[in-house]
Amino acid sequence: MEELLAKSGFQIKSFQEGDEIEAEVTDVFPQTIMFNIGGKSEGILTGLLFDEVRDFAQSLKVGDKVQAIVVDAETREGYVRLSLKQYAANVQWDELYKAQKEGKTLTAIVKSISDKGMVVTIPGKMIGFVPLSHIGKKALEKGDQLVESEVKLKIVELDPKRGRVVLSEKAVSEADQLKLESKAISNLKEGEIYIGEVTQLTNFGAFVKIDAAVDKQKVPVEGLVHISEISWDKIEKAENRLKVGDKVEVKVLEVSQEEGRVSLSIKQAKKDPWDDVEIEYPAESKHTGKVVKQSSFGVFIELEPGVEGLLHITKIPPSMEFKKGQEVSVYIEEVDANEHKIALGLVLTTKPVAYK
């Protein structure tokens, strides 16, 4: 037999665990798939290896070719046990990329909903996430009633390495409104000033709603004012300066139509206090400021919101202590407007003990 096989040039393939091979479906059963793998034995997908790709396996038909991984080179029954987990995942990611490119609408089942968004399962039992900002108003009103119900979604972001699928319900349920908002965003110009209304405060800033013009129609668009853009002086929390419902002037910093993102600034809609600092605070002039911070090299004194000066440690009498918020009389020693630096001296009403 070996001589006959040698003369015919036919070779029997042998497999090892971990081999990646091409397999062709020969038989399909409810819990098992059989494959021709070009060897002396048949390939088989069954048991837990079948269950982990059940949806994909049930879509296979005789004649389909797949890439499989050898899990067991020879079972007691003489089969080569195969896994299609990686191949099924690759196929699913390819289908998701195609759906994203074509703008296809997917049907998913809501598994849970929270203040951050919805967790859903999409075809193939893959887990996806719908951020709160991508859930339409009608869906939000249903809340927990959405759990285990079907929703229509579109893909926003795919990241196979992290297994991340981000989707949008709003892109389907509020498609017309989003198109209008997208057109409105495209009409915004960087540098323009608008009157807006604070709609939400977060730990990273504030959302402000402004009206953009579309065909003589006013369309509300929401933008983010980062906490660093709320005021010329430093603030720790947005709520220290703003509250929901406040009317504010904002400057458009950046417009990203693709991402539907608008970056705004409240402070840049106002004049930079450092522009006139040399006029307002000439050398030797006296002022009353407020202690805002202490360091190893001195005390920072706020002269007005956004303008601070340094009272160097060498200018402070050894016996003198300061507290945050304390008012202090100082005079201007030197101003460097370009570097946003002011050197201060202390105005003394009495001569401290041990001060020379």
Residue frames relative to the residue before (quaternion, step in Angstrom):
aa qw qx qy qz dx dy dz
M 1.0000 0.0000 0.0000 0.0000 0.00 0.00 0.00
E 0.6589 0.5102 -0.3099 0.4577 3.56 0.92 -0.92
E 0.6337 0.5265 -0.3301 0.4607 3.58 1.11 -0.82
L 0.6496 0.5259 -0.3128 0.4512 3.57 0.96 -0.88
L 0.6583 0.5052 -0.3017 0.4694 3.58 0.99 -0.88
A 0.6419 0.5292 -0.3158 0.4562 3.55 1.04 -0.85
K 0.6720 0.4951 -0.2962 0.4642 3.58 0.98 -0.93
S 0.6862 0.4851 -0.2914 0.4571 3.61 1.00 -0.76
G 0.4311 -0.7067 0.4553 0.3278 3.61 1.23 -0.42
F 0.4903 0.6661 -0.4286 0.3636 3.61 1.27 0.04
Q 0.0956 -0.8000 0.5915 0.0303 3.56 -0.92 0.95
I 0.3336 -0.7247 0.5685 0.2007 3.53 -0.97 0.89
K 0.3752 -0.7402 0.5147 0.2156 3.55 -0.73 1.08
S 0.1275 -0.7506 0.6404 0.1010 3.53 -1.16 0.67
F 0.2321 -0.7991 0.5473 0.0896 3.57 -1.07 0.76
Q 0.1924 -0.7493 0.6212 0.1253 3.49 -1.32 0.47
E 0.6374 -0.5259 0.3984 0.3981 3.55 -1.19 0.51
G 0.7701 0.3245 -0.2619 0.4827 3.58 -0.86 0.98
D 0.4930 0.6583 -0.4347 0.3670 3.59 1.24 -0.22
E 0.2556 -0.7224 0.6174 0.1780 3.56 -1.13 0.73
I 0.0220 0.8299 -0.5515 0.0809 3.57 -0.58 1.14
E 0.4475 -0.6361 0.5412 0.3197 3.55 -1.29 0.32
A 0.0486 -0.8035 0.5932 -0.0128 3.56 -0.91 0.93
E 0.2082 -0.7772 0.5851 0.1013 3.56 -1.02 0.85
V 0.4643 -0.6980 0.4771 0.2638 3.56 -0.82 1.04
T 0.1169 -0.8031 0.5828 0.0415 3.56 -0.87 1.04
D 0.7952 0.0254 0.0001 0.6058 3.59 1.10 -0.66
V 0.1517 -0.7754 0.6093 0.0669 3.54 -1.09 0.82
F 0.0216 -0.7827 0.6211 -0.0337 3.56 -0.76 1.14
P 0.7142 -0.4711 0.2915 0.4278 3.65 -1.17 0.38
Q 0.8194 0.1734 -0.0726 0.5414 3.62 0.96 -0.81
T 0.7567 0.3267 -0.1645 0.5419 3.58 1.27 0.02
I 0.1210 -0.7527 0.6422 0.0803 3.56 -1.17 0.71
M 0.2012 -0.7705 0.5964 0.1010 3.58 -0.97 0.95
F 0.1365 -0.8116 0.5674 0.0271 3.55 -1.08 0.85
N 0.3435 -0.6450 0.6324 0.2570 3.50 -1.34 0.47
I 0.0502 -0.8278 0.5587 -0.0096 3.57 -0.57 1.15
G 0.5701 -0.6453 0.3633 0.3558 3.57 1.26 0.37
G 0.6117 0.5337 -0.3515 0.4663 3.57 1.19 0.41
K 0.7003 -0.4414 0.3374 0.4482 3.54 -1.28 -0.15
S 0.7410 0.3350 -0.1970 0.5476 3.55 1.24 -0.45
E 0.4825 -0.6279 0.5211 0.3185 3.55 -1.31 0.28
G 0.4148 -0.6653 0.5538 0.2805 3.52 -1.26 0.48
I 0.1012 -0.8085 0.5786 0.0360 3.57 -1.08 0.66
L 0.1270 -0.7446 0.6514 0.0712 3.56 -1.13 0.81
T 0.2555 0.7736 -0.5336 0.2268 3.58 -0.41 1.17
G 0.7663 0.3857 -0.2602 0.4430 3.58 -1.32 0.03
L 0.8352 -0.1503 0.1307 0.5126 3.56 -1.05 -0.82
L 0.6183 0.5465 -0.3432 0.4487 3.58 1.11 -0.64
F 0.6186 0.5023 -0.3304 0.5058 3.57 1.20 -0.51
D 0.6623 0.5392 -0.3055 0.4211 3.57 0.90 -0.98
E 0.6744 0.5201 -0.3149 0.4190 3.62 0.94 -0.82
V 0.7641 0.2296 -0.1681 0.5789 3.62 1.26 -0.27
R 0.1237 0.8632 -0.4857 0.0611 3.56 1.24 0.56
D 0.6821 0.4909 -0.3112 0.4438 3.62 0.72 -0.99
F 0.6746 0.4827 -0.2898 0.4774 3.56 0.95 -0.92
A 0.6536 0.5306 -0.3142 0.4387 3.59 0.90 -0.94
Q 0.6830 0.4949 -0.2900 0.4523 3.57 0.96 -0.85
S 0.6260 0.5257 -0.3424 0.4631 3.58 1.26 -0.21
L 0.5581 0.6274 -0.3824 0.3855 3.59 1.27 -0.29
K 0.0954 -0.7772 0.6195 0.0549 3.55 -1.22 0.61
V 0.6871 -0.4829 0.3426 0.4212 3.57 -1.25 0.42
G 0.7537 0.3466 -0.2851 0.4801 3.55 -0.89 1.02
D 0.5361 0.6158 -0.4071 0.4095 3.60 1.24 -0.33
K 0.2105 -0.7680 0.5930 0.1195 3.54 -1.08 0.79
V 0.0410 -0.8001 0.5979 -0.0270 3.56 -0.96 0.94
Q 0.4012 -0.6477 0.5757 0.2966 3.53 -1.38 0.19
A 0.0482 -0.8247 0.5628 -0.0282 3.56 -0.62 1.17
I 0.3401 -0.7040 0.5849 0.2161 3.55 -1.32 0.43
V 0.4022 -0.7077 0.5271 0.2440 3.57 -0.89 0.96
V 0.1909 -0.7858 0.5837 0.0742 3.57 -0.75 1.13
D 0.7761 0.0281 0.0173 0.6297 3.55 1.06 -0.82
A 0.3886 -0.7650 0.4654 0.2173 3.60 -0.50 1.22
E 0.8019 -0.0607 0.0301 0.5936 3.61 1.13 -0.48
T 0.2488 -0.7660 0.5790 0.1271 3.54 -0.60 1.19
R 0.6969 -0.4506 0.3376 0.4442 3.58 -1.29 0.08
E 0.6734 0.4818 -0.2867 0.4820 3.55 1.20 -0.59
G 0.5697 -0.6323 0.3648 0.3776 3.58 1.29 -0.05
Y 0.5286 0.6207 -0.4166 0.4021 3.61 1.27 0.29
V 0.3772 -0.6494 0.5947 0.2869 3.54 -1.38 0.23
R 0.2641 -0.7964 0.5249 0.1431 3.59 -0.40 1.21
L 0.1570 -0.8284 0.5376 0.0127 3.54 -0.78 1.14
S 0.2143 -0.7284 0.6327 0.1526 3.52 -1.37 0.42
L 0.1645 -0.7880 0.5880 0.0792 3.58 -1.00 0.88
K 0.3060 0.8041 -0.4756 0.1833 3.59 1.30 0.16
Q 0.7076 0.4547 -0.2742 0.4662 3.59 0.79 -1.01
Y 0.6540 0.5165 -0.3143 0.4547 3.55 0.96 -0.88
A 0.6499 0.5176 -0.3151 0.4587 3.58 0.94 -0.91
A 0.6424 0.5191 -0.3192 0.4647 3.58 1.02 -0.83
N 0.6527 0.5185 -0.3127 0.4553 3.59 0.94 -0.88
V 0.6440 0.5201 -0.3114 0.4668 3.54 0.99 -0.88
Q 0.6711 0.5046 -0.3020 0.4515 3.56 0.96 -0.89
W 0.6437 0.5033 -0.3287 0.4737 3.59 0.97 -0.79
D 0.6261 0.5305 -0.3364 0.4620 3.59 1.02 -0.78
E 0.6575 0.5065 -0.3057 0.4665 3.57 0.99 -0.83
L 0.6457 0.5154 -0.3178 0.4652 3.57 1.06 -0.77
Y 0.6360 0.5150 -0.3301 0.4704 3.59 0.99 -0.79
K 0.6373 0.5220 -0.3184 0.4690 3.58 1.02 -0.83
A 0.6553 0.5131 -0.3038 0.4636 3.57 0.97 -0.91
Q 0.6432 0.5162 -0.3195 0.4666 3.58 1.03 -0.80
K 0.6635 0.5179 -0.2975 0.4507 3.56 0.92 -0.94
E 0.7348 0.4116 -0.2178 0.4932 3.57 0.99 -0.87
G 0.4272 -0.7130 0.4577 0.3156 3.60 1.27 -0.14
K 0.2641 0.8069 -0.4869 0.2052 3.55 1.19 0.62
T 0.3804 -0.7035 0.5547 0.2296 3.56 -1.14 0.71
L 0.2034 -0.7842 0.5796 0.0881 3.58 -0.87 1.02
T 0.3029 -0.7135 0.5965 0.2084 3.55 -1.22 0.53
A 0.0021 -0.8102 0.5843 -0.0465 3.58 -0.78 1.04
I 0.3759 -0.6911 0.5678 0.2422 3.54 -1.33 0.32
V 0.3865 -0.7215 0.5299 0.2219 3.59 -0.82 1.03
K 0.1985 -0.7978 0.5618 0.0920 3.58 -0.75 1.07
S 0.7869 -0.1103 0.0760 0.6023 3.59 1.09 -0.65
I 0.1345 -0.7725 0.6155 0.0797 3.55 -1.28 0.44
S 0.0033 0.7943 -0.6060 0.0427 3.57 -1.01 0.90
D 0.7028 -0.4442 0.3275 0.4488 3.56 -1.28 -0.17
K 0.6415 0.5015 -0.3303 0.4774 3.60 1.28 -0.02
G 0.7290 -0.3725 0.2432 0.5203 3.57 1.16 -0.49
M 0.5695 -0.5882 0.4544 0.3510 3.56 -1.29 -0.40
V 0.2496 -0.7057 0.6403 0.1725 3.53 -1.19 0.72
V 0.0243 -0.8193 0.5715 -0.0391 3.57 -0.76 1.06
T 0.2884 -0.6977 0.6092 0.2428 3.55 -1.31 0.24
I 0.2012 -0.7745 0.5929 0.0901 3.52 -0.89 1.01
P 0.7389 -0.3997 0.2618 0.4751 3.64 -1.19 0.28
G 0.7453 0.3202 -0.2730 0.5172 3.55 -0.86 1.02
K 0.4500 -0.7237 0.4097 0.3255 3.56 1.37 0.14
M 0.3673 0.7037 -0.5185 0.3179 3.58 1.10 0.62
I 0.4131 -0.7151 0.5138 0.2323 3.56 -1.04 0.82
G 0.0395 -0.7869 0.6158 0.0028 3.56 -1.00 0.89
F 0.2626 -0.7638 0.5707 0.1483 3.55 -1.26 0.40
V 0.1601 -0.7614 0.6245 0.0679 3.54 -1.04 0.93
P 0.3262 -0.7604 0.5225 0.2060 3.65 -0.34 1.18
L 0.6593 -0.5302 0.3645 0.3891 3.57 -1.18 0.61
S 0.6596 0.5263 -0.3038 0.4423 3.58 1.03 -0.83
H 0.7067 0.4285 -0.2566 0.5010 3.60 1.26 -0.28
I 0.5537 0.5586 -0.4082 0.4634 3.56 1.24 0.47
G 0.4351 -0.7269 0.4741 0.2398 3.57 -0.77 1.05
K 0.6909 -0.5113 0.3282 0.3918 3.55 -1.26 0.46
K 0.6715 0.5029 -0.3121 0.4459 3.61 0.87 -0.90
A 0.6469 0.5077 -0.3158 0.4733 3.57 1.04 -0.78
L 0.6391 0.5345 -0.3218 0.4498 3.57 1.00 -0.83
E 0.6349 0.5463 -0.3265 0.4379 3.56 1.03 -0.80
K 0.6429 0.5268 -0.3225 0.4529 3.61 1.13 -0.62
G 0.1775 -0.8373 0.5011 0.1276 3.59 1.17 -0.58
D 0.8566 -0.0520 0.0705 0.5085 3.58 -0.88 -1.03
Q 0.5408 0.6261 -0.4040 0.3904 3.60 1.19 -0.35
L 0.5814 0.5998 -0.3611 0.4146 3.58 1.25 -0.36
V 0.5353 0.6550 -0.4029 0.3495 3.59 1.16 -0.59
E 0.8317 0.1289 -0.1829 0.5081 3.55 -0.94 1.14
S 0.5815 0.5449 -0.3982 0.4542 3.59 1.23 0.26
E 0.5324 -0.6255 0.4675 0.3267 3.56 -1.27 0.36
V 0.0430 -0.7714 0.6342 0.0292 3.54 -1.15 0.72
K 0.3816 -0.6974 0.5595 0.2343 3.54 -1.21 0.59
L 0.0205 -0.8289 0.5558 -0.0598 3.57 -0.77 1.07
K 0.1908 -0.7274 0.6379 0.1659 3.51 -1.37 0.29
I 0.5227 -0.6639 0.4461 0.2950 3.54 -1.12 0.74
V 0.2240 -0.7707 0.5877 0.1024 3.54 -1.00 0.96
E 0.8112 -0.0480 0.0991 0.5742 3.58 0.89 -0.99
L 0.0836 -0.7781 0.6213 0.0386 3.55 -1.10 0.81
D 0.0571 0.7809 -0.6182 0.0690 3.57 -0.95 0.94
P 0.2368 -0.8222 0.5022 0.1250 3.60 0.10 1.30
K 0.6207 0.5667 -0.3535 0.4106 3.61 0.99 -0.76
R 0.7520 0.3373 -0.1856 0.5351 3.55 1.05 -0.77
G 0.4209 -0.7130 0.4575 0.3243 3.57 1.30 -0.06
R 0.4389 0.7287 -0.4090 0.3303 3.55 1.21 0.59
V 0.0117 0.7668 -0.6403 0.0437 3.55 -0.88 1.08
V 0.0594 -0.7992 0.5981 -0.0047 3.58 -0.51 1.21
L 0.0723 -0.8246 0.5607 -0.0192 3.56 -0.80 1.07
S 0.2764 -0.7541 0.5725 0.1647 3.55 -1.30 0.25
E 0.2812 -0.7352 0.5957 0.1600 3.56 -0.87 1.01
K 0.6189 0.5747 -0.3265 0.4244 3.55 1.09 -0.79
A 0.6061 0.5827 -0.3487 0.4141 3.59 1.12 -0.71
V 0.6906 0.4182 -0.2639 0.5277 3.58 1.28 -0.39
S 0.7515 0.4269 -0.2265 0.4491 3.57 0.70 -1.12
E 0.7851 0.2150 -0.1206 0.5681 3.60 1.13 -0.58
A 0.1254 0.8493 -0.5032 0.0985 3.56 1.12 0.76
D 0.6705 0.5058 -0.3079 0.4470 3.61 0.89 -0.91
Q 0.6614 0.5009 -0.3041 0.4682 3.56 0.98 -0.87
L 0.6457 0.5215 -0.3205 0.4564 3.60 1.02 -0.79
K 0.6143 0.5353 -0.3442 0.4665 3.59 1.06 -0.71
L 0.6524 0.5100 -0.3032 0.4715 3.54 1.01 -0.88
E 0.6576 0.5029 -0.3052 0.4707 3.58 0.99 -0.88
S 0.6276 0.5387 -0.3332 0.4528 3.58 1.04 -0.79
K 0.6524 0.4970 -0.3053 0.4838 3.56 1.02 -0.83
A 0.6335 0.5320 -0.3237 0.4592 3.56 1.06 -0.80
I 0.6457 0.5241 -0.3119 0.4595 3.58 0.97 -0.91
S 0.6536 0.5239 -0.3165 0.4452 3.59 0.99 -0.83
N 0.6641 0.5030 -0.3039 0.4622 3.59 1.20 -0.46
L 0.5363 0.6077 -0.4124 0.4159 3.59 1.28 -0.16
K 0.1958 -0.7791 0.5878 0.0961 3.56 -1.02 0.80
E 0.4932 -0.6548 0.4893 0.2977 3.54 -0.93 0.93
G 0.7469 0.3551 -0.2842 0.4851 3.55 -0.89 0.99
E 0.5713 0.5972 -0.3872 0.4087 3.61 1.21 -0.33
I 0.3261 -0.7315 0.5713 0.1797 3.55 -1.21 0.66
Y 0.0428 -0.7955 0.6044 -0.0118 3.58 -0.95 0.95
I 0.3713 -0.6444 0.6034 0.2875 3.53 -1.34 0.34
G 0.0001 -0.8282 0.5587 -0.0444 3.58 -0.68 1.08
E 0.3606 -0.7072 0.5647 0.2258 3.54 -1.36 0.08
V 0.4385 -0.6875 0.5161 0.2621 3.57 -0.89 0.95
T 0.1420 -0.8254 0.5448 0.0421 3.59 -0.68 1.14
Q 0.8092 -0.0008 0.0335 0.5866 3.60 1.13 -0.57
L 0.1993 -0.7577 0.6111 0.1130 3.56 -1.12 0.78
T 0.0452 -0.7910 0.6101 -0.0005 3.57 -0.97 0.90
N 0.6532 -0.5114 0.3705 0.4178 3.57 -1.28 0.05
F 0.7231 0.3976 -0.2564 0.5032 3.60 1.24 -0.17
G 0.8130 -0.1828 0.0937 0.5448 3.58 1.20 0.18
A 0.4748 -0.6455 0.5110 0.3109 3.54 -1.19 -0.62
F 0.3174 -0.7136 0.5879 0.2108 3.54 -1.14 0.71
V 0.0896 -0.7984 0.5954 -0.0014 3.53 -0.90 1.02
K 0.2792 -0.7629 0.5656 0.1420 3.56 -0.92 0.97
I 0.0303 -0.7825 0.6219 -0.0067 3.56 -0.87 1.02
D 0.4110 -0.6962 0.5299 0.2562 3.59 -1.23 0.42
A 0.1121 -0.7806 0.6137 0.0397 3.56 -0.76 1.12
A 0.4447 -0.7137 0.4833 0.2433 3.57 -1.07 0.75
V 0.0502 0.7584 -0.6482 0.0460 3.56 -1.00 0.96
D 0.8280 -0.1559 0.0581 0.5355 3.57 -0.47 1.26
K 0.7046 -0.4810 0.2346 0.4660 3.55 0.87 1.11
Q 0.5929 0.5267 -0.3662 0.4867 3.56 1.28 0.35
K 0.3586 -0.7257 0.5452 0.2179 3.59 -1.02 0.81
V 0.0716 -0.8004 0.5952 -0.0062 3.56 -0.71 1.14
P 0.3701 -0.7412 0.5077 0.2363 3.64 -0.66 1.04
V 0.0403 -0.7753 0.6299 -0.0233 3.55 -0.97 1.01
E 0.2589 -0.7809 0.5511 0.1394 3.57 -0.89 0.94
G 0.0463 -0.7957 0.6039 0.0001 3.55 -0.96 0.93
L 0.4332 -0.7017 0.5083 0.2483 3.54 -1.27 0.42
V 0.1698 -0.7222 0.6621 0.1058 3.52 -1.05 0.91
H 0.3173 -0.7556 0.5400 0.1917 3.58 -0.38 1.21
I 0.6414 -0.5643 0.3526 0.3819 3.58 -1.08 0.69
S 0.6415 0.5242 -0.3209 0.4591 3.59 1.14 -0.62
E 0.7081 0.4387 -0.2511 0.4931 3.59 1.28 -0.30
I 0.4622 0.6863 -0.4470 0.3400 3.59 1.24 0.25
S 0.8173 -0.0123 0.0654 0.5724 3.58 0.88 -0.94
W 0.5714 -0.5913 0.4416 0.3588 3.57 -1.20 0.52
D 0.6856 0.3952 -0.2926 0.5367 3.58 1.15 -0.44
K 0.5834 -0.6055 0.4142 0.3485 3.56 -1.22 0.42
I 0.0296 -0.7812 0.6235 0.0011 3.55 -0.99 0.93
E 0.4438 -0.7139 0.4849 0.2415 3.56 -1.11 0.72
K 0.8029 0.1015 -0.0322 0.5865 3.58 1.07 -0.74
A 0.5611 -0.6204 0.4344 0.3339 3.55 -1.05 0.81
E 0.6613 0.5315 -0.3131 0.4268 3.58 1.02 -0.81
N 0.5287 0.6172 -0.4184 0.4056 3.59 1.25 -0.14
R 0.7770 0.2941 -0.1542 0.5348 3.60 1.22 -0.46
L 0.8012 0.2530 -0.1009 0.5329 3.58 1.11 -0.64
K 0.0735 -0.7502 0.6486 0.1051 3.51 -1.37 0.25
V 0.6311 -0.5415 0.3903 0.3953 3.56 -1.17 0.56
G 0.7438 0.3576 -0.2895 0.4848 3.57 -0.87 1.00
D 0.4949 0.6609 -0.4276 0.3680 3.60 1.25 -0.28
K 0.3106 -0.7054 0.6040 0.2028 3.57 -1.12 0.75
V 0.0400 0.8169 -0.5700 0.0791 3.57 -0.72 1.06
E 0.4158 -0.6493 0.5692 0.2857 3.52 -1.29 0.48
V 0.0237 -0.8054 0.5922 -0.0114 3.58 -0.90 0.93
K 0.2831 -0.7262 0.6024 0.1720 3.52 -1.25 0.60
V 0.4131 -0.6963 0.5280 0.2565 3.58 -0.94 0.87
L 0.2013 -0.8029 0.5545 0.0860 3.58 -0.62 1.17
E 0.8075 -0.0714 0.1101 0.5751 3.57 0.87 -0.98
V 0.1244 -0.7765 0.6156 0.0506 3.54 -1.09 0.82
S 0.0320 -0.7795 0.6255 -0.0085 3.57 -0.79 1.07
Q 0.2445 -0.8105 0.5161 0.1301 3.57 -0.11 1.29
E 0.6203 0.5645 -0.3462 0.4203 3.60 1.02 -0.79
E 0.7600 0.3451 -0.1813 0.5200 3.56 0.96 -0.91
G 0.4014 -0.7272 0.4692 0.2999 3.58 1.27 -0.15
R 0.4985 0.6702 -0.4010 0.3762 3.56 1.17 0.64
V 0.0762 -0.7742 0.6281 0.0193 3.55 -1.03 0.92
S 0.1631 -0.7782 0.6014 0.0783 3.56 -0.81 1.06
L 0.0998 -0.8153 0.5704 -0.0044 3.55 -0.80 1.10
S 0.1586 -0.7678 0.6097 0.1169 3.55 -1.32 0.28
I 0.3172 -0.7249 0.5809 0.1910 3.54 -0.97 0.91
K 0.6834 0.5094 -0.3056 0.4245 3.56 0.87 -0.94
Q 0.6998 0.4776 -0.2848 0.4485 3.59 0.98 -0.78
A 0.5410 0.5703 -0.4104 0.4622 3.55 1.32 -0.01
K 0.6789 0.4061 -0.2636 0.5520 3.55 1.36 -0.22
K 0.6163 -0.5448 0.4156 0.3880 3.53 -1.29 0.22
D 0.4820 -0.6449 0.5128 0.2981 3.55 -1.07 0.81
P 0.4224 -0.7338 0.4641 0.2602 3.63 -0.53 1.11
W 0.6177 0.5591 -0.3532 0.4256 3.62 1.16 -0.43
D 0.4980 0.6677 -0.4270 0.3519 3.61 1.24 -0.28
D 0.7944 0.2560 -0.1170 0.5383 3.59 1.01 -0.83
V 0.3120 0.8062 -0.4706 0.1770 3.57 1.26 0.23
E 0.6490 0.5221 -0.3297 0.4444 3.62 1.01 -0.70
I 0.6475 0.4944 -0.3097 0.4903 3.57 1.21 -0.56
E 0.7076 0.4753 -0.2530 0.4576 3.55 0.95 -0.98
Y 0.8030 0.1925 -0.0743 0.5591 3.58 1.11 -0.70
P 0.0064 -0.8244 0.5654 -0.0276 3.59 0.40 1.20
A 0.6620 -0.5134 0.3690 0.4027 3.57 -1.21 0.51
E 0.8212 0.2234 -0.2293 0.4725 3.56 -1.13 0.90
S 0.5176 0.6253 -0.4416 0.3822 3.64 1.21 -0.08
K 0.3470 -0.7515 0.5321 0.1781 3.57 -1.09 0.77
H 0.0039 -0.8008 0.5964 -0.0545 3.55 -1.06 0.86
T 0.3345 -0.6932 0.5895 0.2452 3.54 -1.32 0.29
G 0.0338 -0.8148 0.5784 -0.0205 3.54 -0.75 1.09
K 0.4088 -0.6976 0.5385 0.2370 3.53 -1.34 0.05
V 0.4691 -0.6743 0.4962 0.2812 3.58 -0.94 0.94
V 0.0797 -0.8165 0.5712 0.0259 3.60 -0.76 1.06
K 0.8115 -0.0344 0.0409 0.5820 3.59 1.11 -0.54
Q 0.1825 -0.7626 0.6102 0.1133 3.57 -1.18 0.67
S 0.0396 -0.7878 0.6145 0.0120 3.56 -1.08 0.72
S 0.7076 -0.4571 0.3281 0.4275 3.54 -1.33 0.03
F 0.7485 0.3829 -0.2196 0.4948 3.60 1.17 -0.43
G 0.8247 -0.1731 0.0753 0.5332 3.58 1.20 0.23
V 0.4934 -0.6284 0.5178 0.3059 3.51 -1.39 -0.28
F 0.2912 -0.7457 0.5737 0.1731 3.58 -0.94 0.94
I 0.1432 -0.7961 0.5877 0.0200 3.51 -0.83 1.13
E 0.2868 -0.7483 0.5737 0.1690 3.58 -0.81 1.02
L 0.2496 -0.7803 0.5609 0.1192 3.55 -0.71 1.14
E 0.7329 -0.1389 0.0839 0.6607 3.54 1.25 -0.65
P 0.6829 -0.4755 0.3200 0.4530 3.65 -1.12 0.36
G 0.8092 0.2353 -0.1989 0.5002 3.57 -0.67 1.13
V 0.7348 0.3379 -0.2108 0.5491 3.58 1.24 -0.26
E 0.0436 0.7955 -0.5991 0.0797 3.55 -0.57 1.22
G 0.1618 -0.7634 0.6164 0.1056 3.54 -1.23 0.56
L 0.3893 -0.7215 0.5245 0.2298 3.55 -1.23 0.42
L 0.1893 -0.7237 0.6561 0.1003 3.51 -0.95 1.02
H 0.2961 -0.8092 0.4803 0.1638 3.55 -0.09 1.32
I 0.6439 -0.5633 0.3686 0.3636 3.55 -1.17 0.70
T 0.6392 0.5385 -0.3227 0.4442 3.58 1.12 -0.66
K 0.6688 0.4859 -0.2910 0.4816 3.60 1.26 -0.31
I 0.6384 0.5316 -0.3140 0.4595 3.57 1.31 -0.07
P 0.4512 -0.6799 0.5017 0.2871 3.64 -0.77 0.96
P 0.6016 -0.6086 0.3843 0.3464 3.63 -0.97 0.82
S 0.7182 0.4596 -0.2611 0.4526 3.58 0.99 -0.76
M 0.6162 0.5841 -0.3459 0.3992 3.60 1.23 -0.26
E 0.0933 -0.7832 0.6138 0.0331 3.59 -0.99 0.92
F 0.2206 -0.7765 0.5805 0.1070 3.54 -1.20 0.60
K 0.1831 -0.7532 0.6211 0.1156 3.54 -1.26 0.53
K 0.5860 -0.5829 0.4267 0.3672 3.56 -1.11 0.67
G 0.7776 0.2908 -0.2491 0.4987 3.56 -0.87 1.02
Q 0.5104 0.6596 -0.4101 0.3691 3.58 1.27 -0.25
E 0.3743 -0.7114 0.5474 0.2329 3.59 -1.00 0.83
V 0.0611 -0.8056 0.5885 -0.0309 3.56 -0.94 1.00
S 0.3390 -0.7162 0.5727 0.2100 3.59 -1.04 0.82
V 0.0405 0.8071 -0.5835 0.0803 3.57 -0.70 1.11
Y 0.2213 -0.7316 0.6137 0.1981 3.53 -1.34 0.16
I 0.5205 -0.6547 0.4622 0.2946 3.56 -1.19 0.59
E 0.2187 -0.7733 0.5840 0.1139 3.56 -0.75 1.08
E 0.7976 -0.1291 0.1408 0.5721 3.57 0.82 -1.01
V 0.1576 -0.7857 0.5942 0.0688 3.59 -1.09 0.78
D 0.0172 -0.7549 0.6556 0.0028 3.56 -1.01 0.93
A 0.2324 -0.8265 0.5001 0.1131 3.57 0.06 1.36
N 0.6301 0.5578 -0.3367 0.4224 3.59 1.01 -0.77
E 0.7520 0.3605 -0.1918 0.5174 3.58 1.01 -0.84
H 0.3765 -0.7405 0.4669 0.3031 3.57 1.36 -0.03
K 0.4973 0.6345 -0.4361 0.3998 3.56 0.88 1.00
I 0.0177 -0.7628 0.6464 -0.0013 3.55 -1.10 0.85
A 0.2280 -0.7529 0.6046 0.1247 3.55 -0.86 1.03
L 0.1617 -0.8187 0.5497 0.0364 3.55 -0.79 1.09
G 0.1950 -0.7276 0.6400 0.1516 3.48 -1.34 0.44
L 0.4771 -0.6869 0.4769 0.2705 3.56 -1.16 0.55
V 0.2993 -0.7251 0.5928 0.1824 3.55 -0.94 0.96
L 0.1378 -0.8169 0.5584 0.0433 3.59 -0.48 1.21
T 0.2786 -0.7579 0.5692 0.1549 3.56 -0.88 0.97
T 0.7649 0.1073 -0.0811 0.6299 3.57 1.26 -0.53
K 0.4905 -0.6545 0.4897 0.3022 3.56 -1.17 0.55
P 0.3605 -0.7607 0.4969 0.2110 3.60 -0.51 1.17
V 0.6007 -0.5568 0.4376 0.3710 3.53 -1.28 0.49
A 0.8367 0.1632 -0.1514 0.5005 3.61 -1.00 0.85
Y 0.5423 0.5946 -0.4221 0.4173 3.60 1.21 0.31
K 0.1173 -0.8076 0.5770 0.0330 3.56 -0.70 1.06
